[in-house]
Amino acid sequence: MDETATWAVIPSIRVPDMEAAVAFYCDVLGFVLDSSEPTGDNSSLHRGSARIMLEVPSDHFSAAYNQAIRERILSLSATALYIEAPDLEDLHRRVQAAGVTVVDPLAWRPWNQDEFTIEDHVGNWLTFWNAPLKRRG
């Protein structure tokens, strides 16, 4: 296996409607669909070097796990995925123009990066960040 083509963690986001999720993640957030079909049970996307999976409830796993997925889908969580965004300010303007819920506004953080957190179309939190070479005033 080519070590340059592996990823240690790829988050999987469960969504109720694949077509709506792919549209939101690609059209609003600038992800690129790696899968050939945007309406299947599972889609792979990337934004720069960040990778995510989108999945709709299906019967790929054990019956108990499939049921647990169906019960948890659309439930609220305080978990946020951190995604690097070299185009952070442009992305922030784009999500605001699209009317996306901004949970935490664009700001400089004490850990030396700019970031903001949004809520996707079904309630998942995504934090986009960029660590510029020097602090902006």
N, C-alpha and C positions, 0 to 999 in steps of 0.2 A: 504494500500500500504506500502511496506517495504521501509522506508526512506533510507536505505543503498544502495538500488538498483536504486535510482533516480539520474538524472543529471540535473543541472540547465540550462545548455546551451549545445546543440549539434549542431555544425555548419553543414550546408548542402552545399556541393560543387556541383554545376551543371557542368556536363561534357557531351561531345557529344557522347562518346563511353564507356559504362560501363566496358566491358572486358579489354580495354586498361587502364582505370583508376584503376581498381582493381589490374591489373598486376603491374602498377607503384607503387601504394601505398603499396602493400604487398611485392613485390619482391625487390623493391629498398629501400623503406622507413621503412620496417619492421612492417607494420600494419598487423593485423589479421582480416580476414573476419568473421564477426559474422552471416551474412546472409547465407542461404543454397545455393543460386545460384549466381555466380559472373556475370551473364549476365542479370539480371532483371532490372526493372526501378529504383530500390532503393536498396542500399546496406549499411549496418551498419558495421563499422570497429572500431577497437581500437588498441592503442599502449600504453601499460601500462594502466593508468587510463584515458588517453585521448580518447575521442569518437568523431567520425565524421560520417556523412552520405554522400554518393555519390548518385547523382540522374541524370538521363538522362531526356531530355524533354519527357513528356508524357501528358496524359489528365486527371490527377488526380485532378486538381484544376479547378477554373472557366476558361472560355474561354479566358478572358482578361489576367488573370494571366499566363496561359499557353503560350499565345502569348508573353507576356513580358519576360518570361523565355527564350523562343526561340530567342528573339531579343538580350538579354543580354549575352547569353552563349558565351564564349570565349572573352568577352570584358575585357579590362584591368582595374585593380583596384589597388590602393595602400594599400588596406587592407591586413594584414597578420595575419594568425592564429598562436598563440603562443602555442607550444606543448612541454611539459617537456620531456627531453630525458636523463635519467641517463647514457646512453651509448653514450653521445654526441660526443666524439672524434672518436669512432668507426663508428658512423653514418656519421660523416663528411667525413671520409675516404671512406666509402661505396658510398656516393652520388658523390664524386669526381671521383671514379673509374668507376661509371656508366655514367659519362659525364653529370650529371645534372647541370643546370645553377645555380651557387652560386651567389646570388644577393648581399649578404653582407657576408664577410668571417668570419670564426670562430675567435672570439676575446673576451677579457674580457670587460665588459661594466661597466660604472660608477654605475649602480644600482645593483652591486655585483652578476653578473652572467656571465657565458660564453654563447655565442649564435652565431648562424649563420642563414642566411635566404636563402632559395632556391626558385626556380620557378619550379612548378610541370610541368608535360608534356603538359599542356594546358595553362600555364601562371599564375596560382594562386600562391601566396606567402605563404610559411610556414616558421615560425621562430622556430627553435629547440633550447632549452635552458637547462642549468643545473646551479644550484646555489651551488657550492662547499662550504664546511665549511669555507675555507679560500682562499683568493685570490692567484691565481697561478702567479708566476713571469714571 
